[in-house]
Amino acid sequence: MRTYLIEPQTIFVPYLRRVLSNAGFDVIATSPSVDGRDISAHDPAAIFVDVDYLERSGPTTLCRIREVARSAQLIALSQSSDAMFAATCVISGANAVCSKGDGEEKLLRALRRAAAAT
């Protein structure tokens, strides 16, 4: 699945590329921030975004992404495991919300579920 990765902390990009690849996602582009034009130009089937370190709050960012990529699977990654935060992300456009604290195996399972939902 053609995937656009948004990760503000570039040190984590290689790790996330590997995890996404292991879950069946083909990372076609990476960006440290949300660039609607670049997202549109790449026309990804999925967008994976670390919402913790972006300029705007996670839910606001997800709304912006959803505006330019209406049909893409939108997967949010956050340190938060708060159910209210996850619900807000879903309301804002995320198809799935993953917690960094859940570990790699749980992240892989969530990513595979998201990939199967397309």
N, C-alpha and C positions, 0 to 999 in steps of 0.2 A: 504494500500500500504506500503510495507516494506521500511522504510526510515532511512537513515543515516544522523544524525545531526552533523554539524561541527560548533561549537560555541566557539570561543576563550575566551569569558567572561563567566565563569561557573555560575555566578550569574543569567544569563538569561536562562540557560538550562531548569529549571522547567517551566518557562513561555512559552518558545518555544515548549516544549513537549506538553503542554496543548493545545496551539493554533493548532499545527500540528494534534493532536488527534481530535480536534473539526472539522478539515477539512477532516478527513478520512485517515490520515497518521498514520501508526504504527511505532513509533521510535524503531528500533531494536538495535541501537548503537549510542553513542555520542563520539565526540572527540574534543579536543581544537585546533587541527591542522589537516592538510591534511596528511593522512597516506595511501598511495596507496595500500599497502599490506593489511591493515585492511579493507579498502573499498572493495577490491577484495574478501577478505575472507567472508565478510558479503553479498556480491552480492545484494545490495539494488535495488529496483525498482525506488527509488527516493533518491536524495541527496539534503539536504537543508543546505546552507552554508552562514554564515554571513561573507561577504567579507571585512568588514571594519577594522578588527583588526588582520588580518593574517600577517605572516612574509613577504610574497610577495604580490604584488598588486592583486586586485580582478581578473582582466582579466587573469593574468598569472596563478593564482591559479585555475581558472576555466578550463584553458587549461590542466593543470596537472590532474585535476579530470576527465575531459572528456577522457583523454588517458586511464585511468584504468576502466572507467565505461561508455562505449560507448553507451549503450542502456538505461541507467537510465535517468529519468527526473531530470534535474539539475536546482535547484531554488536558485537564489542568493538574498540575503537580504543586503541592504545597506542604509546608511543614505542619500546617494545622490539621488536626484530626477532629476538629469541632464539627458536629453534624449540621449546625446552623450555617457555618461558613460553607460547607459542601453544598447545602441546599441553595444558598445564595448563588454559588457558582453555576449550578444547574439552571436556576432561573435566568441567569445571565447568559446562558448559551452553551455551557459545557455539557458534553454527552457523558463524560466520566470525570471523576475527581479522585486523584491518588494522593496518599499521604507519604511523605518522605520517610516518616517513622515506621512505616509498615515493612520495610525491607524489600530487597530485590525480588524475591520469589512472589510475594503478594503483588508487587508492581507488575511483574510479568503476567500474572493471572489477570489483573485488571486490564492490561493492554491487550491481551489476547481476546478478552470479552468484548472490548471496544472494537477490535478489528473484525470480529465475527458479526457485529451488529450492522455492518455496512451492506 
